[in-house]
Amino acid sequence: MKKLIALFAVSAVASTSAVAAIALSGTASVSYDDNGSAASATTYDADLLVTGTAGATTVTVGMDVDGSGADSTSGNNTSQKPSITSSTMATTIGPVTVTADMFNETSIGSDTGAGGQGYEGSATEDTGVTISLDAPIGDATVGVDNSGNVTISGTWSGITMSHTSKSAGDTTTAAGSIAGMDVSVTNKAGATTWSLGTTVSGVGLTLASSQKVTATFGLAGNTMVVTSVPARASAAAVATVAGVSGTFATTVKASYATVAISRSLTSGATLAATYNTFDDSLTLKASVAF
């Protein structure tokens, strides 16, 4: 009888291991920036993602582990604690997908002068459950979620298209490869943006509607990326209305260019050097992803 019980326990453990799985992944980097004529600085970043899977259910927890977690009593960063950055659970019930956001994002977005998001919500607004239903109809997939947003998507003649109808403004996207050129177009609430990408003599070129141009090519075993960033005009702040996030004001910034050279090392890390003409600065960065 004892042998039978032991055999059953081993079988149960083996069965559980086959069904459930936990995966760890993350990134880490250290950067030195001479900051041109300003004082030099060294920065660090380390993030960890824990993913647990059991059948059709997945749980993910993201962590910032480079000691930037805030002290729960004083609200400062002197405690050097890791902090949770995300926590979600997703599962499927037939054609229905249920996603639960279990992490309270209560911080206010910082103003970088680039018109960043001005409001990230309160604790009660950031957690919640989204229920969506996707149903194939011919070559298209029709989806609807509990917010009333309806999405129609599919791929026709090599072009992938998606249209989402929602109260905050419809969004339509189209992307595909035409005559060797990658084309992407997005129209959101009446505003259209686009990007073009192609390869010429081994050089990858990308042009965006913002007039940003990027060239990527190999150089003696290294990868070099040259980017031209257009000047930025000023724009007034947009207030948050009825739960729709507003933005900070955008400040004027002159055009500039960056040159980044990176190389994968045998150690598994990547070493990169970036020169920025805006402040005549050079940044050295060592990073690894696992």
Secondary structure, DSSP 8 states (H G I E B T S, - for coil): -HHHHHHHHHHHHHHHHHHEEEEEEEEEEEEEE--TTS--EEEEEEEEEEEEEETTEEEEEEEEEEEEE--TTT-SSTT-EEEEEEEEEEEEETTEEEEEE-----------SB--BS----HHHH-EEEEEEEEEETTEEEEEETT--EEEEEEETTEEEEEEE-TT--EEEEEEEETTEEEEEEEETTEEEEEEEEEETTEEEEEETT--EEEEEEETTEEEEEEEE--B--B--B--BTTB--B--B--B--EEEEEEEEE-TTS-EEEEEEETTTTEEEEEEEEE-
